[in-house]
Amino acid sequence: MVVEKSVITTIEDIKAFAMTRFSNARGSHDWDHSQRVHNLCMHIGQVEGADLDVLEIAAYLHDVGRSHEDAAEGGICHAEKGAEIAHELLAAYPVSEKQRANIVHSIRCHRFRGNHRPETLEARVLFDADKLDAIGAVGIGRAFLFAGEVGAKLHNPCIQLEDTKPYTNEDTGYREYKLKLSKIKDRMLTKEGRRLAEERHAFMEMFFQRFTQEHEGHK
């Protein structure tokens, strides 16, 4: 019972720490996002048989480096920065060395555009959970929310999407869908993640088909 209580206290402390990192966060990557990723991690992790303690901590900490990336306008990788923060933070908590390494690895590998491949089951679950929150109904909402944060238009059909830049006023919700979100379902790494992604992807395709039809005045 002492060990169990220690684990619970550790997770609650880490959750409280993580919440403080989002006091000035943009709405598209705020604390609500981390909570949704946590919930998805718990669901997928239970289905896949993952270490839920590792997943819970990794989920709460996976975006603690986001403010650094936002301040640098994409010049700093939030996954790398988050892994550094987690490595230092976890030294003060009763987490085994194996679990600590797994948490740090999971955070470092969760980014869609990252250069590190998730090697553990827990890292794959976190990767899938984070990507799932970027697609479907929630993903559509976040894409347009982010577009508003960078001053983008509702839609910009007159430009070549491949020539546009992220984190600029060219970064519309439709651009995010075409260049990133539409590819996510094929990047999923767990069976349960793929199942959830298929359904979310289908809804997203239907939405953006209708969106372009309405924007062009056909519907």
C-alpha positions in Angstrom: 0.0 0.0 0.0 2.9 2.4 0.7 4.2 1.9 -2.9 0.7 2.5 -4.4 0.2 5.7 -2.4 3.7 6.9 -3.5 2.8 6.4 -7.1 -0.5 8.2 -6.7 1.2 11.1 -4.9 3.8 11.3 -7.7 1.2 11.4 -10.4 -0.8 14.1 -8.7 2.3 16.2 -8.1 3.4 15.8 -11.7 -0.1 16.7 -12.9 -0.1 19.9 -10.7 3.4 20.8 -12.1 2.3 20.3 -15.7 -0.8 22.5 -15.2 1.4 25.4 -14.3 3.2 25.2 -17.6 0.0 26.2 -19.5 -1.0 29.4 -17.8 -0.3 31.4 -20.9 -0.8 28.6 -23.5 -2.6 29.1 -26.8 -6.0 27.4 -26.9 -5.0 24.9 -29.5 -2.3 23.4 -27.3 -3.6 24.2 -23.8 -4.0 22.1 -20.7 -7.3 20.7 -22.1 -5.3 19.1 -24.9 -3.1 17.3 -22.4 -6.1 16.1 -20.5 -7.7 14.7 -23.6 -4.4 13.0 -24.5 -4.3 11.6 -21.0 -7.8 10.1 -21.4 -6.9 8.6 -24.7 -3.7 7.1 -23.3 -5.6 5.5 -20.5 -8.1 4.0 -22.9 -5.6 2.8 -25.5 -3.1 1.7 -22.9 -5.6 -0.5 -21.1 -6.6 -2.1 -24.4 -3.0 -2.7 -25.5 -1.7 -3.8 -22.1 0.7 -0.9 -21.5 2.2 0.4 -18.2 -0.5 2.9 -17.2 1.7 4.7 -14.6 4.3 5.5 -17.3 1.5 6.6 -19.7 -0.2 8.8 -17.1 2.9 10.7 -16.3 4.1 10.9 -19.9 0.7 12.2 -21.0 0.6 15.0 -18.4 4.2 16.0 -19.3 4.2 15.5 -23.1 3.6 19.1 -24.0 5.4 20.9 -21.1 7.9 22.2 -23.7 5.2 23.7 -25.9 5.7 27.3 -24.6 9.3 27.2 -25.7 8.3 26.2 -29.2 5.6 28.8 -29.4 8.0 31.5 -28.2 10.5 30.5 -30.8 7.8 30.3 -33.5 8.7 26.7 -34.2 12.4 27.1 -33.9 12.6 24.8 -30.8 11.2 21.3 -30.8 8.7 21.1 -27.9 9.2 17.3 -27.7 12.9 17.6 -27.2 12.5 20.4 -24.7 9.7 18.5 -22.9 12.0 15.4 -22.6 14.7 17.5 -21.0 12.2 19.0 -18.5 10.8 15.6 -17.6 14.3 14.1 -17.1 15.1 16.7 -14.6 11.7 16.7 -12.9 11.5 12.9 -12.4 14.8 12.7 -10.6 12.9 13.9 -7.5 10.2 11.2 -7.6 10.1 7.5 -6.7 9.9 6.3 -10.3 12.2 3.4 -11.4 15.0 4.1 -13.7 13.4 1.9 -16.4 10.1 3.8 -16.1 11.8 7.2 -16.0 13.7 6.4 -19.2 10.5 5.2 -20.9 8.6 8.4 -19.9 11.4 10.6 -21.3 11.6 8.5 -24.5 7.8 8.6 -24.9 7.8 12.4 -24.6 10.7 12.8 -27.0 9.1 10.6 -29.7 5.5 11.9 -29.6 5.8 14.6 -32.2 4.3 14.0 -35.7 7.2 15.9 -37.4 9.9 14.5 -35.0 13.0 12.5 -35.9 12.7 9.9 -33.2 10.7 6.7 -33.6 8.7 5.4 -30.6 10.3 2.1 -29.6 8.3 1.1 -26.5 4.6 0.3 -26.3 4.0 3.3 -24.0 5.7 5.6 -26.5 3.6 4.2 -29.3 0.4 4.7 -27.2 1.3 8.3 -26.4 2.1 9.0 -30.1 -1.3 7.6 -31.2 -3.2 9.5 -28.4 -1.6 12.8 -29.3 -2.3 12.3 -33.0 -5.9 11.3 -32.4 -6.5 14.6 -30.7 -5.5 16.3 -33.9 -8.1 14.6 -36.1 -11.9 14.1 -36.0 -14.3 16.7 -34.7 -11.8 17.9 -32.0 -9.0 18.0 -34.5 -11.0 20.2 -36.9 -11.8 22.6 -34.0 -8.2 22.8 -33.0 -7.1 23.4 -36.6 -9.3 26.4 -37.0 -8.4 27.6 -33.5 -4.7 27.5 -34.3 -5.4 29.3 -37.6 -7.0 32.1 -35.7 -4.1 32.2 -33.3 -1.6 32.9 -36.1 -4.0 35.3 -37.9 -4.9 33.1 -40.9 -8.0 33.4 -43.0 -10.9 31.0 -42.9 -9.8 29.5 -46.2 -7.3 30.6 -48.9 -8.0 28.6 -52.1 -5.9 30.8 -54.4 -2.5 29.7 -53.2 -0.5 26.5 -53.7 -0.5 24.7 -50.3 2.9 23.2 -50.8 4.4 26.8 -51.0 2.8 27.9 -47.7 4.5 28.1 -44.4 3.4 26.9 -40.9 3.1 29.3 -38.0 2.2 32.1 -40.4 -1.1 33.7 -41.7 -1.0 31.2 -44.5 -1.6 28.3 -42.0 -5.4 27.9 -42.5 -7.4 25.0 -41.1 -7.8 23.6 -44.6 -4.0 23.7 -45.1 -3.4 21.8 -41.8 -5.9 19.2 -43.0 -4.4 18.7 -46.4 -0.7 18.7 -45.5 -0.9 17.0 -42.1 -4.2 15.8 -40.6 -5.2 13.8 -43.7 -2.0 11.7 -43.3 -2.3 10.9 -39.6 -4.4 7.7 -39.8 -1.7 6.0 -41.8 0.9 6.8 -39.1 -0.8 5.2 -36.2 1.2 2.6 -34.3 -1.3 0.6 -32.2 -4.2 -1.5 -33.2 -6.7 0.4 -31.0 -5.2 3.7 -32.2 -5.7 2.7 -35.9 -9.3 1.7 -35.1 -10.1 5.1 -33.5 -8.2 7.0 -36.3 -10.2 5.4 -39.1 -13.5 6.7 -37.7 -12.1 10.1 -36.9 -10.6 10.4 -40.4 -13.8 9.5 -42.1 -15.6 12.2 -40.2 -12.9 14.7 -41.1 -13.0 13.9 -44.8 -16.7 14.4 -44.8 -16.4 17.7 -43.1 -13.8 19.2 -45.4 -15.6 18.0 -48.5 -18.7 19.9 -47.3 -16.6 22.9 -46.2 -15.1 23.4 -49.7 -18.5 22.9 -51.3 -20.0 25.6 -49.0 -17.1 27.9 -49.5 -17.5 27.7 -53.3 -21.2 28.3 -53.0 -22.2 24.8 -54.3 -24.1 23.9 -51.1 
